[in-house]
Amino acid sequence: MKREILFIFFFFILLTSNLFAQQSASKNTKNYRFSVKLIPFPDKQRANATIKELKDLGYSPYLEHRKIDNTIPVFIVTVKDFFKLKEAETFLNDFISKTGEFAYITKYNTLDIVKTGSIPLIGKKNKPRSKKRTPTSTKIAQPPSPSTITSPPLTGSIEEKIAQLEQRLNKLQKEAEARKKLEIPEEEKKKKEEKILEAAGREYLLLPKGRLSLEYSLGYSYYSYDTLESIYEVEHHANHNFRNTISTEYAVLNNLTLTFNIPFVYKYDKVGTHRERKVTDIGDISFGVKFQPFKNTGKWPAPIFSSSLILPTGRSPYSINIDDELSTGGGLVGISNSVSVSKPLDPVNAFASLGFSYFFEKDGINQRRGGDILVKVKPRGGISGSLGIGYALSYNVSLSLSYSYSYSLGTKYYFKSGRVTQSGTSVSSSLGISTGWYITPKRSIIIGTGIGLTNNDSDFSFSLRIPFSYDLVK
């Protein structure tokens, strides 16, 4: 009997405490006057997914299921309830700035809108959130646009207000997408820079690791000059040079590229009206390396160092009959070193290079020139430089302008008779313009032309380049 009485006593206490707790909770709940809510969701799955994301960020939202006009079912995510409007406004602004979600204040347990928050730029909202983030460590979203801040107040029934909110969101999303299209992402900027510099010259680019690049180029240059054969005769020379070159590059590392060039040369020289010379042969082959020691941080241009070895594989000018034959190479072993830089300066890209070349002396020549025999040649090298700008007319067309300059230190010639002569220093200078046409993302055609500014340059030149690239390492 005592056991039954004790059981009834504890049951009574438990029931009483539960009733008091419910009354207290009901009393506290009735004290709430405002709520911060999100735009109603048409389906429960999306609403629950949003609640999970907010809980991961440290909030305590809950879900309400309602019907608008007793016909349209919606699922409402309430972020938090408040006693005072000022507290709700402070929370609303902080919530929007930290999460990028659009929210608004309603009267408690209703859809009567009291105040809407400033709608953030669309795009932040859809960005995946990290579960490790908390409201205190969340990055602040971009400020709203002026048109959003000055939006007129919502009017009409609840359904009309929700429709107006959706219309504003759709409008802002379209505006944000338009702004996003106008802004070129970093990756696109890099590709744009590479396309511009590719049209200007491959010496300004490095390939990613494992990529093999093949390029065919056709070059044509025209020289014309007159020679005085006697006091009664002047001969006009018209020299046409065609050079077909196959260039190969392979990227060993992201900042180290090996190069190989093999030219095929055709020359035609028309002398006066009664004599002509022509030759078809291989040119001077070259091997090289390109190295970029520093990463391009964007603030300062990263230099690219290039070095190449030139082999006299072409027909040497020191082994032919200079009166009847033409050469296709320089006849000397040489080295060429250069450094190049490029810098994006929207809307153009600026580029420049500085180089030095040196050729080794050659003896044992034994070539008849005039009334003597040439036995040794000792060149002194030269320096060169170039600069220019490139501009992307569109994503498929680019244009570049460049200027090049070179200064040769001259060459000493040693003859069998003991006579030594020396050619003077010479200057070469030209202007160039080229354009790149990108047929596909991996296929392009680059066309260029140049105009000589000194007597040592060709009257004009023309070039056509078709690059190809293959990824050997995935």
Secondary structure, DSSP 8 states (H G I E B T S, - for coil): -HHHHHHHHHHHHHHHHHHHHHHHHHHHHHH--EEEEE--BSSHHHHHHHHHHHHHTT---EEEEEEETTTEEEEEEEEEEESSHHHHHHHHHHHHHHH---EEEEETTS--EEEE-----TTSTTS---TT--TTT--------HHHHT-----SSHHHHHHHHHHHHHHHHHHHHHHHHHS--HHHHHHHHHHHHHHH-GGG----TTEEEEEEEEEEEEEEEEEEEETTEEEEEEEEEEEEEEEEEEEEETTEEEEEEEEEEEEEEEETTTEEEEEEEE---EEEEEE--S---SSS---EEEEEEE---S--TTSS-TTT---SS--S-EEEEEEEEEEEETTEEEEEEEEEEEE--EEEEEEEETTEEEEEEEE--EEEEEEEEEEESSSSEEEEEEEEEEEE--EEEEETTS-EEE---EEEEEEEEEEEEEEETTEEEEEEEEEE-STTS-SEEEEEEEEEEEES--
